[in-house]
């Protein structure tokens, strides 16, 4: 299995059981089977280009699953193709181009075509698939996990601010909970914020750094506008967070939720955030139910409508509790036995800026 080795001479068992130190080093063996979930072409190189090399050098099996073709990446396409309007044909062409770039990058990292899977799900659409409880993403991931039997799954962080990245984390968890095999170890990476400090590190040699840099450069379409930013990831180490099977609350996210025994969900957020106006997205019952609440700007309402995203209709109202600098939302879910639940703050409506202020937050059970 993937092990952690500390620079100080502590036993391996202590390193695995114990504590969370940034100096712990990922060590791979030929028995490891590493599945990497990349929301877009380029994430595999940016976040795990060193890890892939280290795992392959140890004889471990590596499989990269790319969820989307990155075809909603409009600004680089407009810049390179000198066009403003991106129609369906142009978008498909761009997605195919990015997929080929990913294949080239993975060849640089030592992977063959058989080591990769491209799902082609909608770019910037993973949150919608999650909120509508669309079974096709978890089902496709589940099929991969059952066939490959990973000992470790490397996935985007739950707190990553890109909505495709944070949604991918939940979709992986939903797939794994029904995969029927032993739950693998989870290592989270962050490309757009979300892992301020990690507890597992993959150190890169100079040769591995050069190889990772070459893999990133193979994503030529992304180099035009984001090259410097992406190449900054080709440093001396890749940092990951060892995630629990059950997601735990992130204290850095100013949104907290608790599932109570009677089926109610209590969500709390800072009153200043509520006054700015946000949507609160909720995924519960292992992804089978989801809802959305719009918190209006400067809202002082006693109730807010709850939109059932899985049913596509208004469901009921959430009670609003104002308490000084905090605002509480009480949602009657009617379901007490949740398997897995998450909440996040999102912008009231889609706009020019695609990133969330924060990623998803785990719901704590009473």
DORO-931541 format. One line per 3 residues: their letters; for each residue x, y, z of C-alpha. Coordinates in Angstrom, 2 decimals. Each point is the difference from the previous one (the first is absolute). Layout:
<rovos>
A> X Y Z; ...
</rovos>
This chain:
<rovos>
XXX> 0.00 0.00 0.00; 1.02 3.63 -0.36; 2.04 0.83 3.06
XXX> 1.16 3.17 1.67; 3.60 0.41 1.08; 1.03 2.76 2.36
XXX> 3.41 1.57 -0.23; 0.41 -0.48 3.73; 0.51 -3.67 0.76
XXX> -3.46 -0.99 1.20; -1.55 -3.36 -0.72; -2.22 -0.39 -3.04
XXX> -2.93 -1.05 2.21; 0.33 3.22 2.00; 0.12 2.05 -3.18
XXX> -3.16 -1.63 -1.36; -1.95 0.03 3.30; 1.24 3.15 1.34
XXX> 0.39 3.17 -0.78; -0.16 2.44 -2.85; 3.39 1.44 -0.92
XXX> 0.87 1.86 -3.17; 3.33 -1.88 -0.11; -1.61 -3.41 -0.51
XXX> 1.00 -1.45 -3.35; -2.09 -2.18 -2.30; 1.65 -3.32 -0.72
XXX> -1.40 -2.36 -2.65; 0.49 -3.71 -0.62; -0.77 -2.34 -2.89
XXX> -3.13 -1.12 1.87; -1.57 3.45 -0.22; -2.77 0.82 -2.43
XXX> -0.45 3.77 -0.31; -3.14 1.47 -1.56; 0.20 3.73 -0.75
XXX> -3.21 1.94 -0.65; 0.56 3.18 -2.05; -2.98 2.30 -0.62
XXX> 1.64 1.46 -3.12; 2.85 -0.80 -2.38; 3.13 1.57 1.62
XXX> -0.95 -0.69 3.64; 1.79 -3.35 -0.18; 3.26 1.75 -0.93
XXX> -0.37 3.07 2.21; -0.99 -1.82 3.19; 1.48 -3.49 -0.35
XXX> 2.73 0.08 -2.64; 2.60 -0.86 2.62; -2.13 -2.57 1.79
XXX> -0.63 -1.83 -3.30; 3.74 -0.23 -0.65; 0.78 -1.16 3.53
XXX> -2.71 -2.64 -0.07; 1.05 -1.32 -3.42; 3.66 -0.09 1.07
XXX> -1.01 -2.23 2.93; -1.87 -2.35 -2.33; -3.45 1.07 1.17
XXX> -2.97 -0.07 -2.36; -1.39 3.46 -0.83; -3.30 0.87 -1.63
XXX> -1.09 3.57 -0.81; -3.71 0.77 -0.36; -0.77 3.34 -1.69
XXX> -3.59 1.03 0.65; -0.45 2.79 -2.60; 1.76 1.12 -3.18
XXX> 0.40 3.58 1.26; -2.09 1.22 -2.92; -1.54 2.95 1.88
XXX> 3.42 1.62 0.23; -1.14 2.86 -2.23; 2.52 2.81 0.51
XXX> 3.10 -1.91 -1.16; -2.03 -1.29 -2.93; -1.09 3.51 -0.96
XXX> 3.60 1.20 0.27; 1.55 -2.85 -2.01; -2.70 -0.41 -2.64
XXX> -0.67 3.74 -0.32; -3.76 -0.47 0.30; -2.54 1.40 2.44
XXX> -2.96 -2.31 -0.46; 0.60 -3.58 1.09; -2.65 -2.23 -1.56
XXX> -0.58 -3.71 0.56; 2.40 -1.04 -2.76; 2.76 2.30 1.24
XXX> -0.47 -1.22 3.56; 0.23 -3.65 -1.04; 3.14 0.72 -2.03
XXX> 1.59 1.69 3.01; -0.89 -2.88 2.28; 1.55 -2.50 -2.42
XXX> 3.14 2.12 -0.15; 0.30 0.10 3.78; -0.53 -3.75 0.24
XXX> 2.90 -0.58 -2.41; 2.17 2.36 2.03; -0.77 -2.08 3.10
XXX> 0.97 -3.20 -1.81; 3.30 1.59 -1.04; 0.66 1.24 3.54
XXX> -0.62 -3.43 1.48; 2.38 -1.57 -2.50; 2.63 2.41 1.28
XXX> -0.75 -1.25 3.53; 0.43 -3.63 -1.07; -3.63 -1.06 -0.37
XXX> -1.48 -1.89 -2.94; -3.37 0.52 -1.66; -1.36 -2.98 1.95
XXX> 0.80 1.76 3.27; -2.53 2.76 -0.60; -3.76 0.45 -0.24
XXX> -1.81 3.06 -1.35; -3.63 0.37 1.03; -0.88 3.16 -1.98
XXX> -2.50 1.35 2.54; -1.04 3.68 -0.31; 2.74 2.43 0.90
XXX> -1.26 2.36 2.74; -2.92 -2.41 0.32; 1.05 -2.43 2.74
XXX> -1.83 1.94 2.70; -3.22 -0.11 -2.03; 0.37 -3.76 -0.44
XXX> 0.57 -0.34 3.73; -2.92 2.22 0.98; -2.40 -1.81 -2.32
XXX> 1.16 -3.34 1.40; 0.96 -1.13 -3.49; 1.22 -3.56 0.50
XXX> 2.26 -0.18 -3.04; 3.10 1.59 1.54; 0.10 -2.14 3.18
XXX> -0.90 -3.05 -2.08; 2.85 0.59 -2.46; 2.45 0.59 2.86
XXX> -1.27 -3.03 1.87; 0.58 -2.18 -3.05; 3.57 1.25 -0.26
XXX> 0.69 -0.56 3.70; -1.46 -3.52 -0.02; 2.05 -0.95 -3.07
XXX> 3.26 1.64 1.10; -0.30 -0.71 3.77; 2.11 2.99 1.14
XXX> 1.85 -0.05 3.30; 0.11 3.81 -0.13; -2.19 2.58 -1.72
XXX> 1.48 3.46 -0.63; -2.75 2.58 -0.46; -0.68 3.76 0.14
XXX> -0.52 1.53 3.42; -3.51 0.47 1.34; 0.89 3.62 0.70
XXX> 1.42 0.80 -3.48; -1.68 3.17 -1.26; -0.54 -1.25 -3.55
XXX> -3.53 -1.47 0.00; 1.01 -2.93 -2.22; 2.82 -0.91 2.37
XXX> -2.00 0.08 3.22; -2.94 -1.82 -1.63; 2.41 -2.68 -1.26
XXX> 1.02 -0.72 3.60; -3.61 -0.74 0.97; -0.66 -2.01 -3.14
XXX> 3.03 -2.20 0.75; -1.24 -0.56 3.55; -3.46 -0.94 -1.27
XXX> 1.55 -2.48 -2.43; 2.25 -1.57 2.61; -2.70 -0.49 2.61
XXX> -1.82 -2.38 -2.35; 3.02 -1.58 -1.68; -0.23 -3.03 2.24
XXX> 3.74 -0.33 0.59; 2.29 1.09 2.79; 0.04 3.78 0.20
XXX> 3.35 1.24 -1.39; 2.10 2.70 1.51; -0.91 3.53 -1.16
XXX> 2.56 2.70 -0.77; -1.36 3.45 -0.85; 1.74 2.63 -2.13
XXX> -0.90 3.63 -0.59; 0.59 1.99 -3.17; -2.30 2.95 0.77
XXX> 0.31 0.29 3.78; -1.25 -2.41 2.63; 3.11 -1.68 1.47
XXX> 1.86 2.64 1.98; 2.18 -2.64 1.61; 0.36 -3.68 -0.66
XXX> 1.12 -3.11 1.82; 1.42 -1.96 -2.92; 2.73 1.14 -2.36
XXX> 1.41 -1.39 -3.21; 3.53 1.36 -0.39; 1.26 0.48 -3.57
XXX> 3.54 -0.40 -1.25; 1.36 2.47 -2.52; -0.68 -2.52 -2.77
XXX> -3.58 -0.48 1.17; -0.52 3.75 0.18; 1.19 0.42 -3.58
XXX> -2.28 -2.82 -1.11; -2.98 1.50 1.81; 0.72 3.38 -1.54
XXX> 0.08 -1.63 -3.47; -3.34 -1.68 0.72; -1.57 3.31 0.99
XXX> 1.40 1.64 -3.12; -1.63 -2.75 -2.09; -3.32 1.70 0.84
XXX> 0.85 2.66 -2.55; -3.44 1.60 -0.10; 0.24 0.77 3.71
XXX> 3.43 1.57 -0.23; -1.16 3.09 -1.89; -1.86 1.64 2.90
XXX> 0.92 -2.11 3.05; 3.48 -1.33 -0.73; 1.87 1.77 2.79
XXX> -2.64 -0.89 2.57; -0.06 -3.68 -0.96; 3.77 -0.35 -0.25
XXX> 0.32 1.20 3.59; -1.35 -3.43 0.94; 3.15 -1.64 -1.39
XXX> 1.86 0.50 3.26; 2.00 -2.24 2.27; -3.02 -1.69 1.61
XXX> -3.70 -0.78 -0.42; -2.08 0.35 3.15; -3.06 -2.10 0.74
XXX> -2.42 -0.39 2.86; -0.86 -3.47 1.22; -3.79 0.08 0.13
XXX> -2.27 -2.03 2.23; -2.54 -2.42 -1.42; -2.68 2.23 1.50
XXX> 0.71 3.63 -0.83; 0.60 2.19 3.05; -0.95 3.61 0.55
XXX> 2.47 2.58 -1.30; 0.37 2.81 2.58; 1.29 2.40 -2.67
XXX> -3.34 0.06 -1.83; -2.45 2.50 1.61; -2.96 -2.31 -0.49
XXX> -0.93 -2.74 2.43; -2.75 -2.58 -0.14; -1.29 -2.60 2.43
XXX> -2.45 -2.81 -0.69; -2.21 -0.55 3.00; -1.54 -3.30 1.00
XXX> -3.53 1.00 -0.96; 0.98 0.62 -3.63; 0.47 3.75 0.23
XXX> 3.05 1.67 -1.47; 1.34 3.11 1.72; 2.30 2.20 -2.11
XXX> 1.84 2.98 1.48; 1.90 2.74 -1.78; 1.40 3.41 0.77
XXX> -2.64 2.74 -0.21; 2.29 2.10 -2.21; 0.10 -2.77 -2.58
XXX> -3.78 -0.31 0.16; -0.40 3.73 -0.58; 2.09 -0.23 -3.18
XXX> -2.36 -2.58 -1.43; 0.93 -3.61 -0.68; -1.45 -3.30 -1.02
XXX> 0.32 -2.85 2.46; 0.33 -3.37 -1.73; -0.77 -3.15 1.99
XXX> 0.72 -3.59 -0.99; -1.27 -2.67 2.39; -0.88 -3.66 0.32
XXX> 3.05 -1.19 -1.89; -0.74 2.26 -2.97; -3.57 -1.17 -0.49
XXX> -1.52 3.28 1.15; 1.09 3.58 -0.52; -1.44 3.46 0.40
XXX> 0.90 3.63 -0.52; -0.85 3.10 2.04; 0.48 3.54 -1.20
XXX> 1.00 2.35 2.81; -1.02 3.43 -1.37; 2.16 3.06 0.40
XXX> -0.68 1.69 3.38; -2.60 -2.63 0.75; -1.92 0.33 3.26
XXX> -2.60 -2.59 -0.96; -1.31 -2.52 2.51; -0.23 -2.71 -2.66
XXX> 1.73 -0.81 -3.27; -1.31 -2.29 -2.76; 1.79 -3.29 -0.50
XXX> 0.38 -1.21 -3.58; 0.19 -3.77 -0.26; 2.60 -0.51 -2.73
XXX> -0.63 -3.73 -0.34; -3.75 0.55 -0.51; 0.36 3.26 -1.92
XXX> -2.57 1.88 2.06; -0.50 2.06 3.15; -0.24 -2.27 3.01
XXX> -0.53 1.92 3.20; 1.37 2.95 1.93; 3.08 0.20 2.20
XXX> -0.34 1.85 3.27; 2.43 2.89 0.42; 1.42 0.75 3.44
XXX> 1.90 3.26 0.48; 2.39 -0.01 2.94; 2.42 2.92 0.11
XXX> 2.80 -0.63 -2.48; -1.34 -3.40 -1.01; -2.90 -1.08 -2.19
XXX> -1.51 -3.44 0.38; -2.04 -1.91 -2.58; -2.09 -2.93 1.22
XXX> -1.06 -2.41 -2.74; -2.49 -2.78 0.59; 1.45 -2.87 -2.01
XXX> -2.46 -2.66 1.11; 2.84 -2.52 -0.04; 1.96 -0.86 3.13
XXX> 2.38 -2.73 -1.23; 2.45 1.92 -2.16; 2.95 -1.89 -1.36
XXX> 1.97 2.96 -1.32; -0.76 3.72 -0.21; 1.63 3.26 -1.10
XXX> -0.84 3.71 -0.24; 1.64 2.91 -1.79; -0.39 3.70 -0.65
XXX> -0.30 0.94 -3.65; -0.65 3.18 -1.88; -3.66 0.93 -0.36
XXX> 0.21 -0.51 -3.78; 2.67 -1.13 -2.49; 2.16 2.79 -1.33
XXX> 3.34 0.90 -1.50; 1.92 -1.33 3.01; -0.33 -3.77 0.31
XXX> 1.76 -0.54 3.33; -1.82 -0.40 3.30; 1.03 2.01 3.02
XXX> 0.41 -3.33 1.79; -0.37 -3.66 -0.85; -2.39 -2.51 1.54
XXX> -0.32 -0.53 3.73; -0.80 -3.38 1.57; -3.24 -0.28 1.98
XXX> 0.65 -1.10 3.57; -2.40 -2.55 1.47; -1.32 0.55 3.52
</rovos>
